[in-house]
Amino acid sequence: MATVSCGGTSARYRFIEKFGRELGIKRTCEWLGVSRSGYYAWLNREPSERDRSDKELRLYIKRISDENEGRYGSPRIWKALLKQGFQVSRKRVARLMQEMGLIARVTKVTYRAPGLRRFLASGENLRPDGAVPVAKDKVWVADVTYLKVKKQWHYLSVIMDFYSRRIVSEGVQNSVSAKSQVNMSV
């Protein structure tokens, strides 16, 4: 309630219009520090040019939003209105959309991973039977990962027991070669 009493006169009148019947017009006007005659004059006043313009603009905003299945936010609707010849600010469109309760529907953003399909397709399966090992230290798998640290490439190689998922060995080298892999301790 404190924000209403700190708002402008028209905000107070709107509050009285909304809740004055329940609380009593006279008491609410006294509480908010406005005169009853001013409230009734405001109530019977013709809408301003701005209000009429906002009413018309709301129709166009709603139509553009519906045509685009609710995907357009205020920046896109503002641009569409400019293309239709309206001289309106982006903030005004955002305010009207907020008053109307129009919120743009977020579409799912997908990120493209270049070369991922090619990478997955190029690897050949070295275990064609696909059998699960039955004991530890029977099947080991290895991988090499490239890491760039302070503009220099390093290569992390890891060997893992396929049965127990235990890391058997790992090593970081500055070059990729068979000689550097032999130095890894098993």
N, CA and C atoms as an extended XYZ file, in Angstrom:
558
Properties=species:S:1:pos:R:3:atomname:S:1:resname:S:1:resid:I:1 pbc="F F F"
N         0.816       -1.196        0.000 N   MET     1
C         0.000        0.000        0.000 CA  MET     1
C         0.861        1.261        0.000 C   MET     1
N         2.050        1.167        0.562 N   ALA     2
C         2.909        2.344        0.655 CA  ALA     2
C         3.299        2.842       -0.725 C   ALA     2
N         3.459        1.944       -1.684 N   THR     3
C         3.847        2.369       -3.024 CA  THR     3
C         2.720        3.131       -3.702 C   THR     3
N         1.467        2.810       -3.392 N   VAL     4
C         0.343        3.534       -3.983 CA  VAL     4
C         0.310        4.950       -3.447 C   VAL     4
N         0.545        5.113       -2.142 N   SER     5
C         0.496        6.456       -1.567 CA  SER     5
C         1.666        7.300       -2.049 C   SER     5
N         2.752        6.655       -2.499 N   CYS     6
C         3.896        7.394       -3.026 CA  CYS     6
C         3.761        7.641       -4.517 C   CYS     6
N         2.830        6.977       -5.185 N   GLY     7
C         2.654        7.133       -6.623 CA  GLY     7
C         1.976        8.452       -6.942 C   GLY     7
N         1.816        8.709       -8.231 N   GLY     8
C         1.152        9.934       -8.663 CA  GLY     8
C        -0.338        9.883       -8.394 C   GLY     8
N        -0.983       10.999       -8.688 N   THR     9
C        -2.425       11.115       -8.436 CA  THR     9
C        -3.217       10.112       -9.264 C   THR     9
N        -2.851        9.947      -10.519 N   SER    10
C        -3.610        9.004      -11.348 CA  SER    10
C        -3.421        7.568      -10.859 C   SER    10
N        -2.245        7.237      -10.296 N   ALA    11
C        -2.041        5.902       -9.731 CA  ALA    11
C        -2.944        5.706       -8.522 C   ALA    11
N        -3.100        6.737       -7.723 N   ARG    12
C        -3.997        6.657       -6.562 CA  ARG    12
C        -5.445        6.495       -7.012 C   ARG    12
N        -5.825        7.242       -8.063 N   TYR    13
C        -7.192        7.122       -8.574 CA  TYR    13
C        -7.453        5.716       -9.121 C   TYR    13
N        -6.467        5.142       -9.792 N   ARG    14
C        -6.638        3.770      -10.302 CA  ARG    14
C        -6.805        2.781       -9.151 C   ARG    14
N        -6.068        2.996       -8.062 N   PHE    15
C        -6.207        2.139       -6.889 CA  PHE    15
C        -7.607        2.264       -6.296 C   PHE    15
N        -8.102        3.491       -6.205 N   ILE    16
C        -9.452        3.717       -5.664 CA  ILE    16
C       -10.491        3.064       -6.565 C   ILE    16
N       -10.280        3.175       -7.882 N   GLU    17
C       -11.222        2.564       -8.827 CA  GLU    17
C       -11.262        1.049       -8.637 C   GLU    17
N       -10.109        0.453       -8.357 N   LYS    18
C       -10.033       -0.990       -8.226 CA  LYS    18
C       -10.546       -1.489       -6.877 C   LYS    18
N       -10.169       -0.800       -5.783 N   PHE    19
C       -10.485       -1.314       -4.448 CA  PHE    19
C       -11.391       -0.399       -3.632 C   PHE    19
N       -11.778        0.743       -4.172 N   GLY    20
C       -12.548        1.714       -3.403 CA  GLY    20
C       -13.925        1.224       -2.999 C   GLY    20
N       -14.549        0.438       -3.814 N   ARG    21
C       -15.905       -0.046       -3.494 CA  ARG    21
C       -15.866       -0.934       -2.251 C   ARG    21
N       -14.838       -1.780       -2.137 N   GLU    22
C       -14.732       -2.675       -0.984 CA  GLU    22
C       -14.360       -1.905        0.280 C   GLU    22
N       -13.435       -0.967        0.143 N   LEU    23
C       -12.933       -0.239        1.312 CA  LEU    23
C       -13.737        1.017        1.618 C   LEU    23
N       -14.494        1.485        0.660 N   GLY    24
C       -15.249        2.720        0.814 CA  GLY    24
C       -14.505        3.855        0.133 C   GLY    24
N       -15.203        4.554       -0.773 N   ILE    25
C       -14.577        5.604       -1.567 CA  ILE    25
C       -14.086        6.735       -0.663 C   ILE    25
N       -14.924        7.165        0.273 N   LYS    26
C       -14.578        8.308        1.125 CA  LYS    26
C       -13.341        7.996        1.954 C   LYS    26
N       -13.337        6.840        2.603 N   ARG    27
C       -12.223        6.468        3.473 CA  ARG    27
C       -10.924        6.284        2.665 C   ARG    27
N       -11.024        5.658        1.482 N   THR    28
C        -9.837        5.424        0.653 CA  THR    28
C        -9.265        6.741        0.143 C   THR    28
N       -10.132        7.671       -0.261 N   CYS    29
C        -9.664        8.981       -0.716 CA  CYS    29
C        -8.955        9.727        0.414 C   CYS    29
N        -9.507        9.685        1.617 N   GLU    30
C        -8.860       10.342        2.764 CA  GLU    30
C        -7.516        9.689        3.066 C   GLU    30
N        -7.490        8.360        3.017 N   TRP    31
C        -6.266        7.626        3.336 CA  TRP    31
C        -5.149        7.937        2.340 C   TRP    31
N        -5.512        8.075        1.042 N   LEU    32
C        -4.511        8.357        0.022 CA  LEU    32
C        -4.259        9.845       -0.180 C   LEU    32
N        -5.011       10.688        0.490 N   GLY    33
C        -4.770       12.134        0.423 CA  GLY    33
C        -5.222       12.780       -0.864 C   GLY    33
N        -6.325       12.309       -1.428 N   VAL    34
C        -6.890       12.926       -2.625 CA  VAL    34
C        -8.348       13.273       -2.341 C   VAL    34
N        -8.881       14.229       -3.096 N   SER    35
C       -10.267       14.632       -2.883 CA  SER    35
C       -11.220       13.723       -3.641 C   SER    35
N       -12.414       13.555       -3.070 N   ARG    36
C       -13.415       12.731       -3.746 CA  ARG    36
C       -13.860       13.380       -5.041 C   ARG    36
N       -13.999       14.701       -5.050 N   SER    37
C       -14.429       15.385       -6.276 CA  SER    37
C       -13.389       15.203       -7.384 C   SER    37
N       -12.112       15.224       -7.022 N   GLY    38
C       -11.053       14.986       -8.007 CA  GLY    38
C       -11.130       13.576       -8.552 C   GLY    38
N       -11.421       12.601       -7.669 N   TYR    39
C       -11.543       11.209       -8.111 CA  TYR    39
C       -12.703       11.060       -9.091 C   TYR    39
N       -13.861       11.627       -8.760 N   TYR    40
C       -15.028       11.496       -9.635 CA  TYR    40
C       -14.828       12.243      -10.951 C   TYR    40
N       -14.114       13.377      -10.899 N   ALA    41
C       -13.803       14.100      -12.141 CA  ALA    41
C       -12.884       13.248      -13.011 C   ALA    41
N       -11.903       12.600      -12.385 N   TRP    42
C       -10.987       11.716      -13.125 CA  TRP    42
C       -11.738       10.527      -13.724 C   TRP    42
N       -12.707        9.997      -12.952 N   LEU    43
C       -13.473        8.838      -13.387 CA  LEU    43
C       -14.319        9.151      -14.614 C   LEU    43
N       -14.875       10.358      -14.691 N   ASN    44
C       -15.764       10.738      -15.788 CA  ASN    44
C       -15.039       11.433      -16.935 C   ASN    44
N       -13.743       11.610      -16.812 N   ARG    45
C       -12.959       12.309      -17.821 CA  ARG    45
C       -12.826       11.452      -19.085 C   ARG    45
N       -12.821       12.102      -20.240 N   GLU    46
C       -12.595       11.420      -21.513 CA  GLU    46
C       -11.151       10.914      -21.549 C   GLU    46
N       -10.922        9.779      -22.188 N   PRO    47
C        -9.546        9.295      -22.292 CA  PRO    47
C        -8.682       10.282      -23.087 C   PRO    47
N        -7.436       10.400      -22.695 N   SER    48
C        -6.529       11.332      -23.359 CA  SER    48
C        -6.145       10.795      -24.734 C   SER    48
N        -5.505       11.646      -25.518 N   GLU    49
C        -5.041       11.241      -26.841 CA  GLU    49
C        -4.047       10.085      -26.724 C   GLU    49
N        -3.200       10.143      -25.703 N   ARG    50
C        -2.217        9.083      -25.479 CA  ARG    50
C        -2.907        7.758      -25.158 C   ARG    50
N        -3.941        7.795      -24.323 N   ASP    51
C        -4.682        6.577      -23.983 CA  ASP    51
C        -5.357        5.976      -25.216 C   ASP    51
N        -5.934        6.839      -26.054 N   ARG    52
C        -6.566        6.340      -27.282 CA  ARG    52
C        -5.519        5.749      -28.226 C   ARG    52
N        -4.373        6.410      -28.305 N   SER    53
C        -3.293        5.911      -29.150 CA  SER    53
C        -2.770        4.566      -28.626 C   SER    53
N        -2.632        4.453      -27.292 N   ASP    54
C        -2.190        3.192      -26.686 CA  ASP    54
C        -3.182        2.071      -26.958 C   ASP    54
N        -4.462        2.381      -26.917 N   LYS    55
C        -5.499        1.376      -27.163 CA  LYS    55
C        -5.386        0.833      -28.589 C   LYS    55
N        -5.183        1.738      -29.553 N   GLU    56
C        -5.029        1.309      -30.943 CA  GLU    56
C        -3.732        0.507      -31.114 C   GLU    56
N        -2.671        0.977      -30.474 N   LEU    57
C        -1.377        0.310      -30.578 CA  LEU    57
C        -1.421       -1.094      -29.984 C   LEU    57
N        -2.183       -1.260      -28.910 N   ARG    58
C        -2.331       -2.585      -28.296 CA  ARG    58
C        -2.909       -3.597      -29.277 C   ARG    58
N        -3.858       -3.149      -30.100 N   LEU    59
C        -4.458       -4.047      -31.095 CA  LEU    59
C        -3.416       -4.521      -32.098 C   LEU    59
N        -2.572       -3.608      -32.572 N   TYR    60
C        -1.535       -3.978      -33.529 CA  TYR    60
C        -0.486       -4.881      -32.887 C   TYR    60
N        -0.113       -4.576      -31.648 N   ILE    61
C         0.861       -5.413      -30.937 CA  ILE    61
C         0.324       -6.824      -30.778 C   ILE    61
N        -0.923       -6.950      -30.383 N   LYS    62
C        -1.548       -8.260      -30.195 CA  LYS    62
C        -1.604       -9.020      -31.520 C   LYS    62
N        -1.932       -8.322      -32.600 N   ARG    63
C        -2.020       -8.955      -33.919 CA  ARG    63
C        -0.644       -9.468      -34.365 C   ARG    63
N         0.395       -8.648      -34.195 N   ILE    64
C         1.749       -9.062      -34.588 CA  ILE    64
C         2.203      -10.250      -33.746 C   ILE    64
N         1.906      -10.213      -32.453 N   SER    65
C         2.281      -11.312      -31.567 CA  SER    65
C         1.580      -12.600      -31.972 C   SER    65
N         0.297      -12.516      -32.286 N   ASP    66
C        -0.469      -13.697      -32.690 CA  ASP    66
C         0.003      -14.251      -34.038 C   ASP    66
N         0.330      -13.353      -34.969 N   GLU    67
C         0.806      -13.797      -36.288 CA  GLU    67
C         2.108      -14.581      -36.162 C   GLU    67
N         2.916      -14.238      -35.181 N   ASN    68
C         4.212      -14.895      -35.000 CA  ASN    68
C         4.197      -15.905      -33.866 C   ASN    68
N         3.015      -16.356      -33.502 N   GLU    69
C         2.803      -17.413      -32.510 CA  GLU    69
C         3.467      -17.119      -31.170 C   GLU    69
N         3.501      -15.827      -30.807 N   GLY    70
C         4.034      -15.436      -29.504 CA  GLY    70
C         5.540      -15.506      -29.390 C   GLY    70
N         6.248      -15.647      -30.501 N   ARG    71
C         7.711      -15.758      -30.454 CA  ARG    71
C         8.400      -14.398      -30.407 C   ARG    71
N         7.716      -13.335      -30.827 N   TYR    72
C         8.338      -12.017      -30.897 CA  TYR    72
C         8.288      -11.316      -29.540 C   TYR    72
N         9.420      -10.778      -29.137 N   GLY    73
C         9.494       -9.940      -27.955 CA  GLY    73
C         9.321       -8.490      -28.373 C   GLY    73
N         9.501       -7.589      -27.420 N   SER    74
C         9.269       -6.178      -27.714 CA  SER    74
C        10.204       -5.615      -28.786 C   SER    74
N        11.487       -6.007      -28.870 N   PRO    75
C        12.315       -5.441      -29.939 CA  PRO    75
C        11.823       -5.799      -31.341 C   PRO    75
N        11.420       -7.045      -31.541 N   ARG    76
C        10.947       -7.453      -32.864 CA  ARG    76
C         9.589       -6.835      -33.188 C   ARG    76
N         8.720       -6.767      -32.203 N   ILE    77
C         7.415       -6.149      -32.441 CA  ILE    77
C         7.599       -4.667      -32.749 C   ILE    77
N         8.520       -4.012      -32.052 N   TRP    78
C         8.811       -2.603      -32.302 CA  TRP    78
C         9.282       -2.408      -33.748 C   TRP    78
N        10.180       -3.300      -34.216 N   LYS    79
C        10.664       -3.193      -35.595 CA  LYS    79
C         9.531       -3.428      -36.597 C   LYS    79
N         8.646       -4.371      -36.278 N   ALA    80
C         7.506       -4.638      -37.170 CA  ALA    80
C         6.579       -3.419      -37.224 C   ALA    80
N         6.383       -2.767      -36.093 N   LEU    81
C         5.543       -1.560      -36.070 CA  LEU    81
C         6.180       -0.429      -36.865 C   LEU    81
N         7.503       -0.293      -36.772 N   LEU    82
C         8.197        0.741      -37.551 CA  LEU    82
C         8.027        0.492      -39.046 C   LEU    82
N         8.087       -0.793      -39.460 N   LYS    83
C         7.901       -1.128      -40.872 CA  LYS    83
C         6.491       -0.801      -41.338 C   LYS    83
N         5.526       -0.862      -40.411 N   GLN    84
C         4.139       -0.552      -40.765 CA  GLN    84
C         3.869        0.949      -40.710 C   GLN    84
N         4.884        1.751      -40.358 N   GLY    85
C         4.735        3.203      -40.394 CA  GLY    85
C         4.408        3.853      -39.060 C   GLY    85
N         4.444        3.124      -37.968 N   PHE    86
C         4.174        3.705      -36.658 CA  PHE    86
C         5.420        4.421      -36.140 C   PHE    86
N         5.246        5.572      -35.535 N   GLN    87
C         6.326        6.283      -34.861 CA  GLN    87
C         6.153        6.028      -33.367 C   GLN    87
N         6.856        5.026      -32.871 N   VAL    88
C         6.681        4.598      -31.488 CA  VAL    88
C         8.041        4.192      -30.938 C   VAL    88
N         8.245        4.396      -29.641 N   SER    89
C         9.525        4.024      -29.034 CA  SER    89
C         9.497        2.560      -28.599 C   SER    89
N        10.688        2.005      -28.497 N   ARG    90
C        10.823        0.615      -28.071 CA  ARG    90
C        10.333        0.446      -26.643 C   ARG    90
N        10.597        1.417      -25.781 N   LYS    91
C        10.165        1.326      -24.376 CA  LYS    91
C         8.640        1.360      -24.255 C   LYS    91
N         7.998        2.116      -25.122 N   ARG    92
C         6.532        2.174      -25.087 CA  ARG    92
C         5.940        0.824      -25.470 C   ARG    92
N         6.519        0.190      -26.481 N   VAL    93
C         6.051       -1.135      -26.893 CA  VAL    93
C         6.261       -2.130      -25.755 C   VAL    93
N         7.416       -2.052      -25.091 N   ALA    94
C         7.700       -2.961      -23.976 CA  ALA    94
C         6.715       -2.734      -22.834 C   ALA    94
N         6.398       -1.468      -22.538 N   ARG    95
C         5.447       -1.163      -21.466 CA  ARG    95
C         4.060       -1.697      -21.795 C   ARG    95
N         3.613       -1.490      -23.020 N   LEU    96
C         2.280       -1.968      -23.410 CA  LEU    96
C         2.215       -3.488      -23.388 C   LEU    96
N         3.288       -4.147      -23.850 N   MET    97
C         3.304       -5.614      -23.812 CA  MET    97
C         3.256       -6.109      -22.370 C   MET    97
N         3.958       -5.429      -21.482 N   GLN    98
C         3.948       -5.832      -20.072 CA  GLN    98
C         2.553       -5.639      -19.474 C   GLN    98
N         1.908       -4.523      -19.792 N   GLU    99
C         0.545       -4.290      -19.300 CA  GLU    99
C        -0.432       -5.331      -19.831 C   GLU    99
N        -0.210       -5.783      -21.068 N   MET   100
C        -1.089       -6.774      -21.682 CA  MET   100
C        -0.748       -8.191      -21.241 C   MET   100
N         0.390       -8.359      -20.591 N   GLY   101
C         0.807       -9.685      -20.150 CA  GLY   101
C         1.384      -10.536      -21.272 C   GLY   101
N         1.866       -9.889      -22.323 N   LEU   102
C         2.464      -10.614      -23.444 CA  LEU   102
C         3.945      -10.850      -23.165 C   LEU   102
N         4.343      -12.109      -23.172 N   ILE   103
C         5.732      -12.479      -22.963 CA  ILE   103
C         6.133      -13.358      -24.133 C   ILE   103
N         7.280      -13.062      -24.714 N   ALA   104
C         7.735      -13.844      -25.862 CA  ALA   104
C         8.044      -15.267      -25.433 C   ALA   104
N         7.631      -16.192      -26.275 N   ARG   105
C         7.886      -17.603      -26.025 CA  ARG   105
C         9.308      -17.902      -26.464 C   ARG   105
N        10.090      -18.488      -25.594 N   VAL   106
C        11.484      -18.774      -25.895 CA  VAL   106
C        11.552      -20.053      -26.713 C   VAL   106
N        12.252      -19.967      -27.831 N   THR   107
C        12.459      -21.162      -28.642 CA  THR   107
C        13.769      -21.807      -28.228 C   THR   107
N        13.859      -23.087      -28.430 N   LYS   108
C        15.041      -23.830      -28.028 CA  LYS   108
C        16.229      -23.426      -28.896 C   LYS   108
N        17.314      -23.090      -28.251 N   VAL   109
C        18.527      -22.717      -28.956 CA  VAL   109
C        19.398      -23.958      -29.073 C   VAL   109
N        19.831      -24.245      -30.276 N   THR   110
C        20.703      -25.402      -30.479 CA  THR   110
C        22.066      -24.899      -30.920 C   THR   110
N        23.083      -25.549      -30.444 N   TYR   111
C        24.437      -25.192      -30.817 CA  TYR   111
C        24.980      -26.248      -31.761 C   TYR   111
N        25.586      -25.801      -32.804 N   ARG   112
C        26.136      -26.697      -33.801 CA  ARG   112
C        27.563      -27.034      -33.408 C   ARG   112
N        27.881      -28.297      -33.384 N   ALA   113
C        29.245      -28.739      -33.102 CA  ALA   113
C        29.884      -29.125      -34.424 C   ALA   113
N        30.698      -28.234      -35.010 N   PRO   114
C        31.249      -28.530      -36.328 CA  PRO   114
C        32.150      -29.756      -36.302 C   PRO   114
N        31.950      -30.628      -37.251 N   GLY   115
C        32.790      -31.801      -37.396 CA  GLY   115
C        32.465      -32.950      -36.460 C   GLY   115
N        31.442      -32.824      -35.612 N   LEU   116
C        31.145      -33.879      -34.650 CA  LEU   116
C        30.684      -35.156      -35.357 C   LEU   116
N        29.798      -35.034      -36.318 N   ARG   117
C        29.317      -36.226      -37.036 CA  ARG   117
C        30.455      -36.893      -37.806 C   ARG   117
N        31.297      -36.062      -38.413 N   ARG   118
C        32.426      -36.596      -39.164 CA  ARG   118
C        33.383      -37.330      -38.227 C   ARG   118
N        33.607      -36.761      -37.022 N   PHE   119
C        34.484      -37.392      -36.047 CA  PHE   119
C        33.920      -38.734      -35.588 C   PHE   119
N        32.629      -38.760      -35.281 N   LEU   120
C        32.011      -40.002      -34.826 CA  LEU   120
C        31.958      -41.048      -35.929 C   LEU   120
N        31.780      -40.614      -37.158 N   ALA   121
C        31.687      -41.560      -38.273 CA  ALA   121
C        33.054      -42.117      -38.657 C   ALA   121
N        34.133      -41.363      -38.400 N   SER   122
C        35.450      -41.797      -38.860 CA  SER   122
C        36.077      -42.850      -37.956 C   SER   122
N        35.658      -42.926      -36.696 N   GLY   123
C        36.262      -43.893      -35.787 CA  GLY   123
C        35.782      -45.301      -36.077 C   GLY   123
N        36.730      -46.236      -36.103 N   GLU   124
C        36.319      -47.611      -36.367 CA  GLU   124
C        36.268      -48.373      -35.045 C   GLU   124
N        35.345      -49.271      -34.943 N   ASN   125
C        35.154      -50.053      -33.731 CA  ASN   125
C        36.172      -51.185      -33.715 C   ASN   125
N        37.091      -51.127      -32.765 N   LEU   126
C        38.128      -52.160      -32.671 CA  LEU   126
C        37.654      -53.364      -31.869 C   LEU   126
N        36.494      -53.264      -31.248 N   ARG   127
C        35.916      -54.387      -30.502 CA  ARG   127
C        34.582      -54.752      -31.151 C   ARG   127
N        34.612      -55.404      -32.291 N   PRO   128
C        33.368      -55.675      -33.020 CA  PRO   128
C        32.412      -56.606      -32.286 C   PRO   128
N        32.921      -57.478      -31.410 N   ASP   129
C        32.008      -58.387      -30.713 CA  ASP   129
C        31.197      -57.656      -29.650 C   ASP   129
N        31.756      -56.585      -29.088 N   GLY   130
C        31.043      -55.792      -28.089 CA  GLY   130
C        30.821      -56.516      -26.788 C   GLY   130
N        31.565      -57.601      -26.551 N   ALA   131
C        31.378      -58.380      -25.324 CA  ALA   131
C        31.887      -57.598      -24.115 C   ALA   131
N        31.203      -57.759      -23.007 N   VAL   132
C        31.594      -57.132      -21.758 CA  VAL   132
C        32.631      -58.028      -21.091 C   VAL   132
N        33.774      -57.466      -20.652 N   PRO   133
C        34.796      -58.301      -20.015 CA  PRO   133
C        34.270      -58.908      -18.712 C   PRO   133
N        34.765      -60.085      -18.374 N   VAL   134
C        34.284      -60.804      -17.192 CA  VAL   134
C        35.271      -60.747      -16.035 C   VAL   134
N        36.465      -60.230      -16.263 N   ALA   135
C        37.470      -60.139      -15.197 CA  ALA   135
C        38.304      -58.882      -15.419 C   ALA   135
N        38.943      -58.416      -14.340 N   LYS   136
C        39.752      -57.212      -14.487 CA  LYS   136
C        41.088      -57.537      -15.143 C   LYS   136
N        41.662      -56.495      -15.732 N   ASP   137
C        42.948      -56.560      -16.442 CA  ASP   137
C        42.920      -57.498      -17.652 C   ASP   137
N        41.773      -57.723      -18.232 N   LYS   138
C        41.665      -58.506      -19.464 CA  LYS   138
C        41.532      -57.584      -20.683 C   LYS   138
N        40.772      -56.453      -20.518 N   VAL   139
C        40.567      -55.508      -21.611 CA  VAL   139
C        40.866      -54.110      -21.088 C   VAL   139
N        41.826      -53.454      -21.762 N   TRP   140
C        42.137      -52.064      -21.438 CA  TRP   140
C        41.720      -51.176      -22.606 C   TRP   140
N        41.294      -49.973      -22.279 N   VAL   141
C        40.960      -48.989      -23.309 CA  VAL   141
C        41.797      -47.741      -23.049 C   VAL   141
N        42.084      -46.998      -24.113 N   ALA   142
C        42.934      -45.810      -23.987 CA  ALA   142
C        42.340      -44.663      -24.784 C   ALA   142
N        42.747      -43.463      -24.393 N   ASP   143
C        42.306      -42.268      -25.097 CA  ASP   143
C        43.372      -41.197      -24.958 C   ASP   143
N        43.451      -40.322      -25.945 N   VAL   144
C        44.362      -39.183      -25.915 CA  VAL   144
C        43.521      -37.927      -26.058 C   VAL   144
N        43.763      -36.960      -25.171 N   THR   145
C        43.042      -35.693      -25.186 CA  THR   145
C        44.036      -34.565      -25.383 C   THR   145
N        43.685      -33.630      -26.233 N   TYR   146
C        44.539      -32.482      -26.515 CA  TYR   146
C        44.142      -31.334      -25.593 C   TYR   146
N        45.108      -30.753      -24.898 N   LEU   147
C        44.857      -29.639      -23.992 CA  LEU   147
C        45.741      -28.469      -24.380 C   LEU   147
N        45.166      -27.279      -24.483 N   LYS   148
C        45.955      -26.094      -24.794 CA  LYS   148
C        46.104      -25.273      -23.519 C   LYS   148
N        47.342      -25.158      -23.048 N   VAL   149
C        47.630      -24.422      -21.829 CA  VAL   149
C        48.649      -23.343      -22.168 C   VAL   149
N        48.274      -22.100      -21.944 N   LYS   150
C        49.156      -20.951      -22.221 CA  LYS   150
C        49.742      -21.007      -23.631 C   LYS   150
N        48.858      -21.191      -24.604 N   LYS   151
C        49.183      -21.194      -26.031 CA  LYS   151
C        50.095      -22.353      -26.452 C   LYS   151
N        50.204      -23.375      -25.639 N   GLN   152
C        51.010      -24.544      -25.999 CA  GLN   152
C        50.168      -25.800      -25.814 C   GLN   152
N        50.264      -26.711      -26.786 N   TRP   153
C        49.504      -27.947      -26.742 CA  TRP   153
C        50.193      -28.975      -25.858 C   TRP   153
N        49.386      -29.658      -25.046 N   HIS   154
C        49.833      -30.788      -24.229 CA  HIS   154
C        48.884      -31.940      -24.521 C   HIS   154
N        49.374      -33.150      -24.334 N   TYR   155
C        48.594      -34.322      -24.705 CA  TYR   155
C        48.459      -35.224      -23.488 C   TYR   155
N        47.221      -35.436      -23.071 N   LEU   156
C        46.923      -36.292      -21.925 CA  LEU   156
C        46.489      -37.652      -22.456 C   LEU   156
N        47.216      -38.685      -22.063 N   SER   157
C        46.820      -40.034      -22.461 CA  SER   157
C        46.455      -40.824      -21.210 C   SER   157
N        45.382      -41.566      -21.311 N   VAL   158
C        44.858      -42.317      -20.174 CA  VAL   158
C        44.583      -43.745      -20.619 C   VAL   158
N        44.945      -44.700      -19.770 N   ILE   159
C        44.631      -46.104      -20.001 CA  ILE   159
C        43.743      -46.564      -18.854 C   ILE   159
N        42.621      -47.198      -19.193 N   MET   160
C        41.637      -47.585      -18.194 CA  MET   160
C        41.290      -49.064      -18.351 C   MET   160
N        41.128      -49.741      -17.233 N   ASP   161
C        40.653      -51.123      -17.249 CA  ASP   161
C        39.158      -51.082      -17.543 C   ASP   161
N        38.754      -51.772      -18.596 N   PHE   162
C        37.364      -51.697      -19.043 CA  PHE   162
C        36.406      -52.375      -18.062 C   PHE   162
N        36.867      -53.356      -17.330 N   TYR   163
C        35.999      -54.090      -16.405 CA  TYR   163
C        35.746      -53.283      -15.131 C   TYR   163
N        36.818      -52.829      -14.470 N   SER   164
C        36.668      -52.158      -13.171 CA  SER   164
C        36.584      -50.640      -13.286 C   SER   164
N        36.818      -50.083      -14.476 N   ARG   165
C        36.843      -48.638      -14.718 CA  ARG   165
C        37.958      -47.951      -13.919 C   ARG   165
N        38.977      -48.705      -13.569 N   ARG   166
C        40.115      -48.175      -12.827 CA  ARG   166
C        41.110      -47.601      -13.825 C   ARG   166
N        41.665      -46.414      -13.496 N   ILE   167
C        42.687      -45.815      -14.333 CA  ILE   167
C        43.984      -46.564      -14.072 C   ILE   167
N        44.486      -47.210      -15.106 N   VAL   168
C        45.708      -48.000      -14.982 CA  VAL   168
C        46.918      -47.080      -15.089 C   VAL   168
N        46.860      -46.122      -16.013 N   SER   169
C        47.991      -45.231      -16.216 CA  SER   169
C        47.515      -43.943      -16.858 C   SER   169
N        48.259      -42.861      -16.608 N   GLU   170
C        47.978      -41.594      -17.262 CA  GLU   170
C        49.289      -40.855      -17.418 C   GLU   170
N        49.322      -39.958      -18.373 N   GLY   171
C        50.544      -39.189      -18.606 CA  GLY   171
C        50.259      -37.967      -19.443 C   GLY   171
N        51.054      -36.914      -19.216 N   VAL   172
C        50.942      -35.681      -19.986 CA  VAL   172
C        52.270      -35.466      -20.695 C   VAL   172
N        52.222      -35.261      -22.008 N   GLN   173
C        53.422      -35.061      -22.818 CA  GLN   173
C        53.265      -33.787      -23.641 C   GLN   173
N        54.400      -33.275      -24.135 N   ASN   174
C        54.378      -32.088      -24.986 CA  ASN   174
C        54.274      -32.433      -26.463 C   ASN   174
N        54.427      -33.712      -26.809 N   SER   175
C        54.321      -34.111      -28.205 CA  SER   175
C        53.598      -35.454      -28.283 C   SER   175
N        53.053      -35.733      -29.441 N   VAL   176
C        52.368      -37.001      -29.650 CA  VAL   176
C        53.286      -37.882      -30.486 C   VAL   176
N        53.812      -38.907      -29.852 N   SER   177
C        54.640      -39.874      -30.568 CA  SER   177
C        54.632      -41.178      -29.783 C   SER   177
N        54.982      -42.241      -30.454 N   ALA   178
C        55.009      -43.547      -29.795 CA  ALA   178
C        56.087      -43.582      -28.728 C   ALA   178
N        57.187      -42.875      -28.938 N   LYS   179
C        58.275      -42.868      -27.955 CA  LYS   179
C        57.837      -42.237      -26.643 C   LYS   179
N        57.100      -41.151      -26.735 N   SER   180
C        56.667      -40.483      -25.512 CA  SER   180
C        55.640      -41.321      -24.759 C   SER   180
N        54.891      -42.159      -25.467 N   GLN   181
C        53.909      -43.013      -24.803 CA  GLN   181
C        54.568      -44.171      -24.082 C   GLN   181
N        55.737      -44.611      -24.537 N   VAL   182
C        56.433      -45.722      -23.893 CA  VAL   182
C        56.893      -45.315      -22.502 C   VAL   182
N        57.150      -44.036      -22.284 N   ASN   183
C        57.637      -43.554      -21.001 CA  ASN   183
C        56.578      -43.556      -19.904 C   ASN   183
N        55.335      -43.796      -20.269 N   MET   184
C        54.280      -43.837      -19.253 CA  MET   184
C        54.478      -45.043      -18.363 C   MET   184
N        54.294      -44.846      -17.086 N   SER   185
C        54.454      -45.969      -16.154 CA  SER   185
C        53.151      -46.737      -16.037 C   SER   185
N        53.245      -48.025      -16.125 N   VAL   186
C        52.052      -48.887      -16.035 CA  VAL   186
C        51.980      -49.495      -14.677 C   VAL   186
